[in-house]
Amino acid sequence: MKILEKLREKYMSSNIFLLIIAVIIAIMLWFAISLTRYPSVQKTIHNIPVTVDISGSAASQNGLNVISCDVKEVRVELLGSRTQIGYLTNETLTAYFDADSVSTTGTKKLALKIKNINGDSNINYEIKSVYPSKATVVFDKMDTREFDVVPRTPNVKIIEGKVKNPDEYVCIPSQISITGPSAKLDMIDKVYAVSNKEMTLDTSYVLSGAELQLYTADNVLIDPSSLNSSTSNFDINIAVRTQKKVGLKAAITSAPENFNTDIIKFKLSSDSLTLACNNNQVEIPDTLELGFIPLYEIKPGFSRTFTIEKRLENTELINVSDLESVVVTLDNPDLQELPLTINSDHIQFSNSPDSSYEYDILTKQIDVTVVGPADSLAEITAEDIIGEVNLLNTSITEEQFNQNVLFSCPSFDDVWVATNSKVTIQRTKAEKATSTAR
């Protein structure tokens, strides 16, 4: 008691102390009056996050996913007991939408609701308003699809005389899986691995670090958000090969030594084509010979078709033109034909394989066609034509056999025999020469 009396004597006489006591009592009285006369208050809470978890809802059970929601945060007006809602903040509350009414894909307008994430059911409050009150939510089904990846290197140049090999201009990997909303996957028409690196190449090269880009059929770039690809790392293989435009010609074979092949003119349906080669050690010729035409097949009206694919068989040359075949025709309108008959005594043998045999021609006459300019044909006779039967590398198993005859006109260099004939030959054992010693 003595202590209390001393404190009262010391402090109660101070005006400052009395003022403090008065303020405390006033606050306590105000608080008591507020609780009794105003038990409920209104409170505004800002920046309450919107939750897009729809697990367990009808939408989820139908295989739907939330692709987007246009509302991220809301503001709420609450009415409730001062002692209860005073503890509520944007960290204890969350906004959500009810997806139980959603069963199909598409864009839905859904009401936003508020709940206490702490799950305290003892806190009672009334929601006066939520702003915004609704959210635009896009629902779709997630899918995974495979796409081919096409390389794109707009700033890569190839030196003159070289080109990119389209068959080996590829991405690594060349296919990817993309997972995302089915509606967005439906938009994808082309998938590119794009590199904007600048370089000039003279040989093959592997370019790393290409970027994935997706395009619609109208060549509109697609926003890749909401899409996940199996990889985002791509290499581009740029195969470089030699390429050249070459001339075309047809060669004449089986012509006599004295014959002037320059007098024969051919007209080609195409004078050139483009060839490529992946082997840098192989030289592409300036002119490609389509093939050989025996002289005896050439006469007025002659035409032959050469296939490019067959011509390039067993070579490393590649036809990169659209040209598949070439038609070669005789382009000598001044040439004429003359029929003649050649007797067997104008046919000779060469390169007999066995000197122990004698060879005789059983065919007595051969009808041939001679081709040349009119002035030369006016002078030539059957006596000017010689036939040759070449037995070199001939496999003879029978005593009588047939063999081709090659004709020549030694006195004329602009006339030839356009006939491919065979004669029948008889082989007989040669009689040995005998001598009598005396």
One Martini backbone bead per residue (centre of mass of N, CA, C, O) as a GRO file, in nm:
protein
  438
    1MET     BB    1   0.058   0.063  -0.019
    2LYS     BB    2   0.297   0.248  -0.004
    3ILE     BB    3   0.369   0.226  -0.304
    4LEU     BB    4   0.106   0.344  -0.428
    5GLU     BB    5   0.125   0.614  -0.279
    6LYS     BB    6   0.391   0.697  -0.413
    7LEU     BB    7   0.296   0.688  -0.714
    8ARG     BB    8   0.065   0.892  -0.679
    9GLU     BB    9   0.243   1.124  -0.579
   10LYS     BB   10   0.433   1.127  -0.834
   11TYR     BB   11   0.214   1.108  -1.102
   12MET     BB   12  -0.075   1.233  -1.063
   13SER     BB   13   0.044   1.531  -1.074
   14SER     BB   14   0.078   1.472  -1.376
   15ASN     BB   15  -0.045   1.578  -1.683
   16ILE     BB   16   0.070   1.366  -1.880
   17PHE     BB   17  -0.029   1.114  -1.742
   18LEU     BB   18  -0.329   1.190  -1.752
   19LEU     BB   19  -0.347   1.196  -2.062
   20ILE     BB   20  -0.276   0.901  -2.121
   21ILE     BB   21  -0.506   0.776  -1.960
   22ALA     BB   22  -0.733   0.909  -2.124
   23VAL     BB   23  -0.670   0.782  -2.400
   24ILE     BB   24  -0.697   0.485  -2.319
   25ILE     BB   25  -0.989   0.505  -2.224
   26ALA     BB   26  -1.109   0.604  -2.495
   27ILE     BB   27  -1.031   0.360  -2.666
   28MET     BB   28  -1.182   0.152  -2.498
   29LEU     BB   29  -1.459   0.278  -2.537
   30TRP     BB   30  -1.465   0.275  -2.852
   31PHE     BB   31  -1.434  -0.031  -2.881
   32ALA     BB   32  -1.683  -0.109  -2.719
   33ILE     BB   33  -1.889   0.044  -2.889
   34SER     BB   34  -1.826  -0.088  -3.165
   35LEU     BB   35  -1.898  -0.381  -3.080
   36THR     BB   36  -2.198  -0.308  -3.008
   37ARG     BB   37  -2.298  -0.108  -3.251
   38TYR     BB   38  -2.054  -0.235  -3.472
   39PRO     BB   39  -2.010  -0.559  -3.554
   40SER     BB   40  -2.005  -0.475  -3.866
   41VAL     BB   41  -1.780  -0.469  -4.154
   42GLN     BB   42  -1.609  -0.322  -4.427
   43LYS     BB   43  -1.384  -0.486  -4.673
   44THR     BB   44  -1.094  -0.428  -4.876
   45ILE     BB   45  -0.943  -0.653  -5.118
   46HIS     BB   46  -0.649  -0.689  -5.292
   47ASN     BB   47  -0.489  -0.906  -5.500
   48ILE     BB   48  -0.646  -1.169  -5.569
   49PRO     BB   49  -0.585  -1.470  -5.671
   50VAL     BB   50  -0.628  -1.686  -5.951
   51THR     BB   51  -0.750  -2.005  -5.977
   52VAL     BB   52  -0.695  -2.294  -6.231
   53ASP     BB   53  -0.797  -2.536  -6.074
   54ILE     BB   54  -0.987  -2.842  -6.210
   55SER     BB   55  -0.965  -3.066  -6.030
   56GLY     BB   56  -1.253  -3.281  -6.020
   57SER     BB   57  -1.406  -3.182  -6.245
   58ALA     BB   58  -1.594  -3.210  -6.524
   59ALA     BB   59  -1.381  -3.102  -6.717
   60SER     BB   60  -1.157  -3.299  -6.634
   61GLN     BB   61  -1.322  -3.564  -6.695
   62ASN     BB   62  -1.335  -3.460  -7.014
   63GLY     BB   63  -1.022  -3.367  -7.081
   64LEU     BB   64  -0.984  -3.080  -6.983
   65ASN     BB   65  -0.816  -2.760  -7.024
   66VAL     BB   66  -0.655  -2.476  -6.925
   67ILE     BB   67  -0.533  -2.228  -7.139
   68SER     BB   68  -0.697  -1.960  -7.041
   69CYS     BB   69  -0.700  -1.650  -6.833
   70ASP     BB   70  -0.789  -1.302  -6.810
   71VAL     BB   71  -0.769  -1.340  -6.492
   72LYS     BB   72  -0.546  -1.286  -6.207
   73GLU     BB   73  -0.703  -1.058  -6.037
   74VAL     BB   74  -0.888  -0.939  -5.745
   75ARG     BB   75  -1.161  -0.755  -5.597
   76VAL     BB   76  -1.295  -0.733  -5.257
   77GLU     BB   77  -1.607  -0.716  -5.075
   78LEU     BB   78  -1.650  -0.725  -4.722
   79LEU     BB   79  -1.875  -0.867  -4.466
   80GLY     BB   80  -1.806  -0.842  -4.106
   81SER     BB   81  -1.647  -0.918  -3.848
   82ARG     BB   82  -1.396  -0.743  -3.712
   83THR     BB   83  -1.246  -0.993  -3.574
   84GLN     BB   84  -1.238  -1.169  -3.850
   85ILE     BB   85  -1.176  -0.997  -4.122
   86GLY     BB   86  -0.907  -0.876  -4.018
   87TYR     BB   87  -0.740  -1.151  -4.112
   88LEU     BB   88  -0.795  -1.091  -4.403
   89THR     BB   89  -0.619  -1.159  -4.714
   90ASN     BB   90  -0.444  -1.216  -5.018
   91GLU     BB   91  -0.317  -1.482  -4.864
   92THR     BB   92  -0.607  -1.621  -4.760
   93LEU     BB   93  -0.718  -1.570  -5.045
   94THR     BB   94  -0.920  -1.693  -5.330
   95ALA     BB   95  -0.985  -1.726  -5.669
   96TYR     BB   96  -1.259  -1.882  -5.864
   97PHE     BB   97  -1.391  -2.134  -6.086
   98ASP     BB   98  -1.661  -2.319  -6.215
   99ALA     BB   99  -1.618  -2.641  -6.405
  100ASP     BB  100  -1.886  -2.825  -6.394
  101SER     BB  101  -2.032  -2.684  -6.660
  102VAL     BB  102  -1.798  -2.807  -6.830
  103SER     BB  103  -1.782  -3.019  -7.156
  104THR     BB  104  -1.645  -2.823  -7.364
  105THR     BB  105  -1.486  -2.669  -7.588
  106GLY     BB  106  -1.370  -2.334  -7.538
  107THR     BB  107  -1.528  -2.026  -7.462
  108LYS     BB  108  -1.577  -1.902  -7.127
  109LYS     BB  109  -1.812  -1.750  -6.895
  110LEU     BB  110  -1.709  -1.707  -6.555
  111ALA     BB  111  -1.759  -1.702  -6.232
  112LEU     BB  112  -1.626  -1.546  -5.947
  113LYS     BB  113  -1.480  -1.680  -5.652
  114ILE     BB  114  -1.451  -1.707  -5.287
  115LYS     BB  115  -1.180  -1.831  -5.068
  116ASN     BB  116  -1.043  -1.992  -4.794
  117ILE     BB  117  -0.729  -2.145  -4.784
  118ASN     BB  118  -0.733  -2.233  -4.467
  119GLY     BB  119  -1.022  -2.360  -4.387
  120ASP     BB  120  -1.183  -2.155  -4.195
  121SER     BB  121  -1.516  -2.193  -4.080
  122ASN     BB  122  -1.532  -1.962  -3.840
  123ILE     BB  123  -1.527  -1.759  -4.070
  124ASN     BB  124  -1.750  -1.492  -4.119
  125TYR     BB  125  -1.883  -1.376  -4.443
  126GLU     BB  126  -1.963  -1.124  -4.683
  127ILE     BB  127  -2.004  -1.094  -5.033
  128LYS     BB  128  -2.051  -0.803  -5.206
  129SER     BB  129  -1.790  -0.806  -5.414
  130VAL     BB  130  -1.647  -0.872  -5.748
  131TYR     BB  131  -1.337  -0.762  -5.917
  132PRO     BB  132  -1.398  -0.918  -6.142
  133SER     BB  133  -1.680  -1.134  -6.187
  134LYS     BB  134  -1.550  -1.238  -6.460
  135ALA     BB  135  -1.416  -1.497  -6.678
  136THR     BB  136  -1.214  -1.579  -6.953
  137VAL     BB  137  -1.222  -1.920  -7.061
  138VAL     BB  138  -1.004  -2.163  -7.204
  139PHE     BB  139  -1.091  -2.476  -7.351
  140ASP     BB  140  -0.898  -2.786  -7.387
  141LYS     BB  141  -0.735  -3.041  -7.547
  142MET     BB  142  -0.468  -3.240  -7.508
  143ASP     BB  143  -0.191  -3.298  -7.738
  144THR     BB  144   0.012  -3.525  -7.954
  145ARG     BB  145   0.244  -3.449  -8.225
  146GLU     BB  146   0.388  -3.507  -8.539
  147PHE     BB  147   0.676  -3.336  -8.698
  148ASP     BB  148   0.828  -3.199  -8.956
  149VAL     BB  149   1.155  -3.066  -9.014
  150VAL     BB  150   1.256  -2.761  -9.166
  151PRO     BB  151   1.500  -2.599  -9.313
  152ARG     BB  152   1.641  -2.251  -9.246
  153THR     BB  153   1.894  -2.047  -9.443
  154PRO     BB  154   1.899  -1.729  -9.560
  155ASN     BB  155   2.236  -1.657  -9.500
  156VAL     BB  156   2.330  -1.890  -9.685
  157LYS     BB  157   2.603  -1.930  -9.901
  158ILE     BB  158   2.707  -2.037 -10.229
  159ILE     BB  159   2.935  -2.096 -10.431
  160GLU     BB  160   3.032  -2.096 -10.735
  161GLY     BB  161   2.950  -2.425 -10.859
  162LYS     BB  162   2.762  -2.455 -10.609
  163VAL     BB  163   2.528  -2.658 -10.409
  164LYS     BB  164   2.260  -2.765 -10.259
  165ASN     BB  165   2.160  -3.068 -10.126
  166PRO     BB  166   1.832  -3.154 -10.090
  167ASP     BB  167   1.868  -3.451  -9.969
  168GLU     BB  168   2.091  -3.317  -9.733
  169TYR     BB  169   1.889  -3.087  -9.634
  170VAL     BB  170   1.879  -3.120  -9.285
  171CYS     BB  171   1.750  -3.209  -8.980
  172ILE     BB  172   1.871  -3.238  -8.627
  173PRO     BB  173   1.610  -3.342  -8.598
  174SER     BB  174   1.337  -3.430  -8.832
  175GLN     BB  175   1.159  -3.483  -8.566
  176ILE     BB  176   0.869  -3.389  -8.362
  177SER     BB  177   0.708  -3.330  -8.053
  178ILE     BB  178   0.383  -3.178  -7.989
  179THR     BB  179   0.236  -3.016  -7.705
  180GLY     BB  180  -0.121  -2.929  -7.692
  181PRO     BB  181  -0.369  -2.776  -7.805
  182SER     BB  182  -0.563  -2.886  -8.055
  183ALA     BB  183  -0.629  -2.611  -8.190
  184LYS     BB  184  -0.326  -2.531  -8.221
  185LEU     BB  185  -0.227  -2.778  -8.377
  186ASP     BB  186  -0.413  -2.724  -8.627
  187MET     BB  187  -0.239  -2.468  -8.725
  188ILE     BB  188  -0.009  -2.646  -8.807
  189ASP     BB  189   0.197  -2.671  -9.112
  190LYS     BB  190   0.491  -2.561  -9.029
  191VAL     BB  191   0.830  -2.672  -8.944
  192TYR     BB  192   1.111  -2.483  -8.832
  193ALA     BB  193   1.465  -2.456  -8.864
  194VAL     BB  194   1.627  -2.152  -8.768
  195SER     BB  195   1.901  -1.969  -8.928
  196ASN     BB  196   2.081  -1.637  -8.930
  197LYS     BB  197   2.342  -1.710  -9.025
  198GLU     BB  198   2.644  -1.593  -9.174
  199MET     BB  199   2.754  -1.762  -9.481
  200THR     BB  200   3.014  -1.921  -9.689
  201LEU     BB  201   3.011  -2.209  -9.900
  202ASP     BB  202   3.227  -2.506 -10.033
  203THR     BB  203   3.115  -2.706  -9.814
  204SER     BB  204   3.015  -2.904  -9.593
  205TYR     BB  205   2.775  -2.836  -9.311
  206VAL     BB  206   2.718  -2.793  -8.953
  207LEU     BB  207   2.448  -2.623  -8.805
  208SER     BB  208   2.398  -2.463  -8.504
  209GLY     BB  209   2.124  -2.325  -8.327
  210ALA     BB  210   1.836  -2.364  -8.406
  211GLU     BB  211   1.509  -2.230  -8.447
  212LEU     BB  212   1.185  -2.269  -8.358
  213GLN     BB  213   0.915  -2.260  -8.611
  214LEU     BB  214   0.568  -2.171  -8.657
  215TYR     BB  215   0.319  -2.234  -8.923
  216THR     BB  216   0.082  -2.159  -9.124
  217ALA     BB  217  -0.068  -2.187  -9.432
  218ASP     BB  218  -0.035  -1.849  -9.442
  219ASN     BB  219   0.243  -1.776  -9.305
  220VAL     BB  220   0.193  -1.762  -8.991
  221LEU     BB  221   0.311  -1.693  -8.695
  222ILE     BB  222   0.333  -1.891  -8.404
  223ASP     BB  223   0.260  -1.899  -8.082
  224PRO     BB  224   0.433  -2.115  -7.848
  225SER     BB  225   0.247  -2.085  -7.636
  226SER     BB  226   0.129  -2.386  -7.485
  227LEU     BB  227   0.385  -2.528  -7.608
  228ASN     BB  228   0.554  -2.853  -7.637
  229SER     BB  229   0.867  -2.978  -7.714
  230SER     BB  230   1.096  -3.238  -7.734
  231THR     BB  231   1.277  -3.005  -7.872
  232SER     BB  232   1.520  -2.707  -7.915
  233ASN     BB  233   1.758  -2.866  -8.060
  234PHE     BB  234   1.934  -2.781  -8.367
  235ASP     BB  235   2.057  -2.919  -8.666
  236ILE     BB  236   2.214  -2.833  -8.988
  237ASN     BB  237   2.249  -2.998  -9.288
  238ILE     BB  238   2.490  -2.884  -9.538
  239ALA     BB  239   2.501  -2.997  -9.852
  240VAL     BB  240   2.772  -2.982 -10.085
  241ARG     BB  241   2.776  -2.944 -10.446
  242THR     BB  242   2.841  -2.996 -10.765
  243GLN     BB  243   2.751  -2.774 -11.049
  244LYS     BB  244   2.644  -2.814 -11.404
  245LYS     BB  245   2.623  -2.695 -11.728
  246VAL     BB  246   2.566  -2.908 -12.009
  247GLY     BB  247   2.623  -3.047 -12.295
  248LEU     BB  248   2.498  -3.218 -12.592
  249LYS     BB  249   2.568  -3.546 -12.748
  250ALA     BB  250   2.625  -3.752 -13.038
  251ALA     BB  251   2.790  -4.045 -13.130
  252ILE     BB  252   2.993  -4.199 -13.377
  253THR     BB  253   3.005  -4.533 -13.496
  254SER     BB  254   3.141  -4.747 -13.727
  255ALA     BB  255   3.351  -4.579 -13.888
  256PRO     BB  256   3.542  -4.515 -14.127
  257GLU     BB  257   3.843  -4.358 -14.155
  258ASN     BB  258   3.755  -4.175 -14.420
  259PHE     BB  259   3.518  -4.064 -14.270
  260ASN     BB  260   3.312  -3.769 -14.243
  261THR     BB  261   3.131  -3.693 -13.957
  262ASP     BB  262   3.064  -3.378 -14.000
  263ILE     BB  263   2.821  -3.414 -14.210
  264ILE     BB  264   2.662  -3.498 -13.964
  265LYS     BB  265   2.345  -3.386 -13.845
  266PHE     BB  266   2.209  -3.306 -13.531
  267LYS     BB  267   1.896  -3.302 -13.354
  268LEU     BB  268   1.804  -3.177 -13.038
  269SER     BB  269   1.561  -3.144 -12.792
  270SER     BB  270   1.825  -3.087 -12.616
  271ASP     BB  271   2.133  -2.905 -12.539
  272SER     BB  272   2.087  -2.931 -12.217
  273LEU     BB  273   2.205  -2.984 -11.873
  274THR     BB  274   2.204  -3.054 -11.521
  275LEU     BB  275   2.481  -3.134 -11.314
  276ALA     BB  276   2.579  -3.341 -11.033
  277CYS     BB  277   2.821  -3.377 -10.746
  278ASN     BB  278   2.937  -3.513 -10.436
  279ASN     BB  279   3.220  -3.546 -10.564
  280ASN     BB  280   3.499  -3.339 -10.572
  281GLN     BB  281   3.685  -3.541 -10.758
  282VAL     BB  282   3.468  -3.507 -10.973
  283GLU     BB  283   3.443  -3.425 -11.305
  284ILE     BB  284   3.250  -3.222 -11.493
  285PRO     BB  285   3.162  -3.207 -11.798
  286ASP     BB  286   3.088  -3.000 -12.067
  287THR     BB  287   3.009  -3.274 -12.222
  288LEU     BB  288   2.746  -3.503 -12.297
  289GLU     BB  289   2.726  -3.827 -12.393
  290LEU     BB  290   2.450  -4.010 -12.477
  291GLY     BB  291   2.577  -4.183 -12.722
  292PHE     BB  292   2.594  -4.442 -12.967
  293ILE     BB  293   2.594  -4.433 -13.334
  294PRO     BB  294   2.572  -4.621 -13.586
  295LEU     BB  295   2.623  -4.559 -13.911
  296TYR     BB  296   2.427  -4.790 -14.031
  297GLU     BB  297   2.158  -4.637 -13.893
  298ILE     BB  298   2.192  -4.391 -14.081
  299LYS     BB  299   1.907  -4.212 -14.216
  300PRO     BB  300   1.652  -4.096 -14.345
  301GLY     BB  301   1.452  -4.044 -14.049
  302PHE     BB  302   1.623  -4.048 -13.812
  303SER     BB  303   1.563  -4.178 -13.464
  304ARG     BB  304   1.654  -4.121 -13.109
  305THR     BB  305   1.621  -4.225 -12.767
  306PHE     BB  306   1.759  -4.085 -12.467
  307THR     BB  307   1.828  -4.181 -12.140
  308ILE     BB  308   1.955  -4.032 -11.866
  309GLU     BB  309   1.958  -4.253 -11.650
  310LYS     BB  310   2.112  -4.461 -11.821
  311ARG     BB  311   2.363  -4.287 -11.882
  312LEU     BB  312   2.430  -4.251 -11.549
  313GLU     BB  313   2.508  -4.518 -11.503
  314ASN     BB  314   2.783  -4.580 -11.306
  315THR     BB  315   2.779  -4.291 -11.187
  316GLU     BB  316   2.820  -3.968 -11.002
  317LEU     BB  317   2.605  -3.845 -11.166
  318ILE     BB  318   2.341  -3.587 -11.147
  319ASN     BB  319   2.015  -3.520 -11.231
  320VAL     BB  320   1.873  -3.172 -11.189
  321SER     BB  321   1.671  -3.193 -11.403
  322ASP     BB  322   1.368  -3.237 -11.590
  323LEU     BB  323   1.524  -3.409 -11.776
  324GLU     BB  324   1.482  -3.749 -11.917
  325SER     BB  325   1.506  -3.698 -12.237
  326VAL     BB  326   1.653  -3.746 -12.575
  327VAL     BB  327   1.606  -3.645 -12.909
  328VAL     BB  328   1.757  -3.783 -13.203
  329THR     BB  329   1.802  -3.624 -13.523
  330LEU     BB  330   1.825  -3.595 -13.853
  331ASP     BB  331   1.985  -3.282 -14.018
  332ASN     BB  332   1.983  -3.384 -14.355
  333PRO     BB  333   1.798  -3.291 -14.626
  334ASP     BB  334   2.021  -3.372 -14.868
  335LEU     BB  335   1.985  -3.662 -14.835
  336GLN     BB  336   2.027  -3.985 -14.990
  337GLU     BB  337   1.924  -4.289 -15.157
  338LEU     BB  338   2.093  -4.613 -15.256
  339PRO     BB  339   2.056  -4.904 -15.422
  340LEU     BB  340   2.259  -5.205 -15.376
  341THR     BB  341   2.475  -5.477 -15.498
  342ILE     BB  342   2.682  -5.711 -15.326
  343ASN     BB  343   2.944  -5.903 -15.376
  344SER     BB  344   3.144  -6.140 -15.218
  345ASP     BB  345   3.418  -6.040 -15.359
  346HIS     BB  346   3.385  -5.761 -15.163
  347ILE     BB  347   3.461  -5.953 -14.919
  348GLN     BB  348   3.648  -5.951 -14.618
  349PHE     BB  349   3.897  -6.067 -14.401
  350SER     BB  350   3.969  -6.037 -14.037
  351ASN     BB  351   4.117  -6.173 -13.779
  352SER     BB  352   4.193  -6.466 -13.768
  353PRO     BB  353   4.193  -6.708 -13.511
  354ASP     BB  354   4.276  -6.955 -13.723
  355SER     BB  355   4.518  -7.072 -13.953
  356SER     BB  356   4.397  -7.378 -13.984
  357TYR     BB  357   4.176  -7.214 -14.134
  358GLU     BB  358   3.916  -7.175 -14.367
  359TYR     BB  359   3.724  -6.900 -14.524
  360ASP     BB  360   3.381  -6.889 -14.648
  361ILE     BB  361   3.143  -6.734 -14.846
  362LEU     BB  362   2.805  -6.818 -14.909
  363THR     BB  363   2.719  -6.543 -14.965
  364LYS     BB  364   2.675  -6.378 -15.272
  365GLN     BB  365   2.461  -6.146 -15.184
  366ILE     BB  366   2.399  -5.786 -15.102
  367ASP     BB  367   2.163  -5.566 -14.991
  368VAL     BB  368   2.197  -5.212 -15.007
  369THR     BB  369   2.224  -4.881 -14.849
  370VAL     BB  370   2.303  -4.569 -14.977
  371VAL     BB  371   2.441  -4.268 -14.829
  372GLY     BB  372   2.410  -3.925 -14.959
  373PRO     BB  373   2.483  -3.712 -15.175
  374ALA     BB  374   2.376  -3.675 -15.488
  375ASP     BB  375   2.656  -3.641 -15.639
  376SER     BB  376   2.782  -3.902 -15.519
  377LEU     BB  377   2.558  -4.110 -15.602
  378ALA     BB  378   2.609  -4.064 -15.914
  379GLU     BB  379   2.906  -4.215 -15.898
  380ILE     BB  380   2.841  -4.462 -15.751
  381THR     BB  381   2.924  -4.810 -15.704
  382ALA     BB  382   2.957  -5.138 -15.617
  383GLU     BB  383   3.274  -5.125 -15.662
  384ASP     BB  384   3.317  -4.903 -15.416
  385ILE     BB  385   3.244  -5.142 -15.223
  386ILE     BB  386   3.342  -5.267 -14.898
  387GLY     BB  387   3.372  -5.564 -14.712
  388GLU     BB  388   3.389  -5.662 -14.353
  389VAL     BB  389   3.512  -5.947 -14.160
  390ASN     BB  390   3.543  -5.957 -13.816
  391LEU     BB  391   3.714  -6.215 -13.604
  392LEU     BB  392   3.758  -6.073 -13.353
  393ASN     BB  393   3.664  -6.234 -13.069
  394THR     BB  394   3.552  -6.497 -13.198
  395SER     BB  395   3.326  -6.757 -13.123
  396ILE     BB  396   3.396  -7.075 -13.264
  397THR     BB  397   3.190  -7.393 -13.284
  398GLU     BB  398   3.126  -7.392 -13.589
  399GLU     BB  399   3.148  -7.440 -13.932
  400GLN     BB  400   2.880  -7.270 -13.937
  401PHE     BB  401   2.828  -6.907 -13.963
  402ASN     BB  402   2.745  -6.582 -13.849
  403GLN     BB  403   2.836  -6.244 -13.976
  404ASN     BB  404   2.920  -5.932 -13.975
  405VAL     BB  405   2.909  -5.640 -14.194
  406LEU     BB  406   3.146  -5.389 -14.290
  407PHE     BB  407   3.119  -5.089 -14.466
  408SER     BB  408   3.292  -4.919 -14.740
  409CYS     BB  409   3.411  -4.598 -14.915
  410PRO     BB  410   3.718  -4.513 -15.012
  411SER     BB  411   3.637  -4.285 -15.241
  412PHE     BB  412   3.446  -4.180 -15.001
  413ASP     BB  413   3.363  -3.929 -14.729
  414ASP     BB  414   3.012  -3.897 -14.780
  415VAL     BB  415   2.964  -4.214 -14.781
  416TRP     BB  416   2.726  -4.474 -14.679
  417VAL     BB  417   2.619  -4.779 -14.525
  418ALA     BB  418   2.268  -4.852 -14.432
  419THR     BB  419   2.365  -5.161 -14.330
  420ASN     BB  420   2.282  -5.460 -14.134
  421SER     BB  421   2.472  -5.741 -14.209
  422LYS     BB  422   2.481  -6.091 -14.284
  423VAL     BB  423   2.693  -6.374 -14.318
  424THR     BB  424   2.776  -6.687 -14.441
  425ILE     BB  425   3.013  -6.917 -14.293
  426GLN     BB  426   3.285  -7.135 -14.384
  427ARG     BB  427   3.466  -7.383 -14.205
  428THR     BB  428   3.795  -7.516 -14.290
  429LYS     BB  429   4.040  -7.727 -14.307
  430ALA     BB  430   4.356  -7.694 -14.380
  431GLU     BB  431   4.585  -7.784 -14.603
  432LYS     BB  432   4.882  -7.932 -14.599
  433ALA     BB  433   5.183  -7.883 -14.697
  434THR     BB  434   5.375  -8.063 -14.944
  435SER     BB  435   5.688  -8.253 -14.973
  436THR     BB  436   5.956  -8.391 -15.183
  437ALA     BB  437   6.227  -8.585 -15.121
  438ARG     BB  438   6.552  -8.635 -15.317
   0.00000   0.00000   0.00000
